[in-house]
């Protein structure tokens, strides 16, 4: 069975420079691919294309255009500083976004911004020496060995299929996909019912979640400071605004990590009881989101994330997960989402 692990890495200055440069190249290729297809479609609407010319360029065709024409120009020689597999993967993601839009599943794909930091470098395992996992380091293609921040978290005996490297608020992360056998799980009790309680983030209980309440107050103050900044023409005013924006992102990341850690602890407490099956309350999120006030509250809750974590754990230990509108179980656990 396939599992995914994500952890933070501590690259050297040279490795960090390579990661930032490769992410910038992938972002430029993604945006260039979107702009090329938009330009072709505009020419098609105006009747400027011949009948033999396609109005949509696939990822393979654009990759051939980059390799055979674009990189031959001296001013685009910097494209070679990024791994070819990472470049091809980001173009395939862009084509997938277009296909999903054509099918009516998502909105029109938008350009990648530098401030979003949502680009991931993809590295497959082409050689046996790629993606070697040790206790304190991991071997990433083109980057060689990179130190891990958390020792012993990644399974060193598992078979790695592929992995990605990403950056978020000045910190670097690696995510690997591994193949592991299903663990031997022996249930020792019957079923468990899980009732989910939705909280209002405006009235957070400071006694139950003191750390999260402090972080939210600090985030509110940081947003107020950022709103008072202005786009000055001088360099110092612009730098001050960027520094404050970075502080806001760091606080948002801390809050996100706190919520994920809370969900992991809730799931771990449920799995300690070794149930035979689990019944989770099925909340009607769509009807709750029709109310304007409830939409703002439920949008920031982690109900979908909690359900996904339960699905993954149940698949790992081969536990049946049921969903019901009403819980009739004798043993019910109340989970308070934040």
Buried (B, 14 or more C-beta within 10 A) or exposed (E): EEBEBEBEBBBEEEBBEBBEEBBBBBBBBBBBBBEBBEEBEEEBEEEEBEEEEEEBBBBEBBBEBBBEEBBEEEEEEEBEEBBEBBBBBBBBBBBEBBBEEEEEEEEEBEEBEEEEBEBBBBBBBEEEEBBBBBEEBBBBBBBEEBBBBEEEEBBEEBEBBBBBBBBBBEEBBBBBBBEEEEEEEEBEEEBBBBBBEBBEBEEBEEEEBEEBBEBBEBBEEBBEEBEEBEEEEEEEEBEBBEEBBEBBBBBBBBBEEBBEEBBEEBBEEBBEEBBEBBBBBBBEBEEBBEEEEBEEBBEEBBBEEBBEBBEEBBEBBEBEBBEEEEBEBEEEBEBBBB
